[in-house]
Amino acid sequence: MEAVYGLGWFLVANWALFCIPVVIFYFILQEKRWAYGLGMMYAGVMTLNGLGHNAATLLTGRYFGGFAGGYTGVAFLILGPLLIHSLRARCLAAAGAR
């Protein structure tokens, strides 16, 4: 990606991917129902991202420049579904309390 867009765009994209869940988390703390769904979608995207990291690591047999690889992919694959399950349970509990 660095060869096409450069380091600046890479950093901007990663900054956005960091800020999006922070904003979603704020609205989850405010118990906004739509934030639960958005959080579950974001967790699903991160799970797919984990699949991509692992597939790329297996296909290339190495990490991409030492930054992305199997360790982060495994973390995304474990934490993504756990987050989806947790948000779904909390959303259902919030809906039942109203």
Secondary structure as a PSIPRED ss2 file (coil, helix, strand):
# PSIPRED VFORMAT (PSIPRED V4.0)

   1 M C   1.000  0.000  0.000
   2 E H   0.000  1.000  0.000
   3 A H   0.000  1.000  0.000
   4 V H   0.000  1.000  0.000
   5 Y H   0.000  1.000  0.000
   6 G H   0.000  1.000  0.000
   7 L H   0.000  1.000  0.000
   8 G H   0.000  1.000  0.000
   9 W H   0.000  1.000  0.000
  10 F H   0.000  1.000  0.000
  11 L H   0.000  1.000  0.000
  12 V H   0.000  1.000  0.000
  13 A H   0.000  1.000  0.000
  14 N H   0.000  1.000  0.000
  15 W H   0.000  1.000  0.000
  16 A H   0.000  1.000  0.000
  17 L H   0.000  1.000  0.000
  18 F H   0.000  1.000  0.000
  19 C H   0.000  1.000  0.000
  20 I H   0.000  1.000  0.000
  21 P H   0.000  1.000  0.000
  22 V H   0.000  1.000  0.000
  23 V H   0.000  1.000  0.000
  24 I H   0.000  1.000  0.000
  25 F H   0.000  1.000  0.000
  26 Y H   0.000  1.000  0.000
  27 F H   0.000  1.000  0.000
  28 I H   0.000  1.000  0.000
  29 L H   0.000  1.000  0.000
  30 Q C   1.000  0.000  0.000
  31 E C   1.000  0.000  0.000
  32 K C   1.000  0.000  0.000
  33 R H   0.000  1.000  0.000
  34 W H   0.000  1.000  0.000
  35 A H   0.000  1.000  0.000
  36 Y H   0.000  1.000  0.000
  37 G H   0.000  1.000  0.000
  38 L H   0.000  1.000  0.000
  39 G H   0.000  1.000  0.000
  40 M H   0.000  1.000  0.000
  41 M H   0.000  1.000  0.000
  42 Y H   0.000  1.000  0.000
  43 A H   0.000  1.000  0.000
  44 G H   0.000  1.000  0.000
  45 V H   0.000  1.000  0.000
  46 M H   0.000  1.000  0.000
  47 T H   0.000  1.000  0.000
  48 L H   0.000  1.000  0.000
  49 N H   0.000  1.000  0.000
  50 G H   0.000  1.000  0.000
  51 L H   0.000  1.000  0.000
  52 G H   0.000  1.000  0.000
  53 H H   0.000  1.000  0.000
  54 N H   0.000  1.000  0.000
  55 A H   0.000  1.000  0.000
  56 A H   0.000  1.000  0.000
  57 T H   0.000  1.000  0.000
  58 L H   0.000  1.000  0.000
  59 L H   0.000  1.000  0.000
  60 T H   0.000  1.000  0.000
  61 G C   1.000  0.000  0.000
  62 R C   1.000  0.000  0.000
  63 Y C   1.000  0.000  0.000
  64 F E   0.000  0.000  1.000
  65 G C   1.000  0.000  0.000
  66 G C   1.000  0.000  0.000
  67 F C   1.000  0.000  0.000
  68 A E   0.000  0.000  1.000
  69 G C   1.000  0.000  0.000
  70 G H   0.000  1.000  0.000
  71 Y H   0.000  1.000  0.000
  72 T H   0.000  1.000  0.000
  73 G H   0.000  1.000  0.000
  74 V H   0.000  1.000  0.000
  75 A H   0.000  1.000  0.000
  76 F H   0.000  1.000  0.000
  77 L H   0.000  1.000  0.000
  78 I H   0.000  1.000  0.000
  79 L H   0.000  1.000  0.000
  80 G H   0.000  1.000  0.000
  81 P H   0.000  1.000  0.000
  82 L H   0.000  1.000  0.000
  83 L H   0.000  1.000  0.000
  84 I H   0.000  1.000  0.000
  85 H H   0.000  1.000  0.000
  86 S H   0.000  1.000  0.000
  87 L H   0.000  1.000  0.000
  88 R H   0.000  1.000  0.000
  89 A H   0.000  1.000  0.000
  90 R H   0.000  1.000  0.000
  91 C H   0.000  1.000  0.000
  92 L H   0.000  1.000  0.000
  93 A H   0.000  1.000  0.000
  94 A H   0.000  1.000  0.000
  95 A H   0.000  1.000  0.000
  96 G H   0.000  1.000  0.000
  97 A H   0.000  1.000  0.000
  98 R C   1.000  0.000  0.000
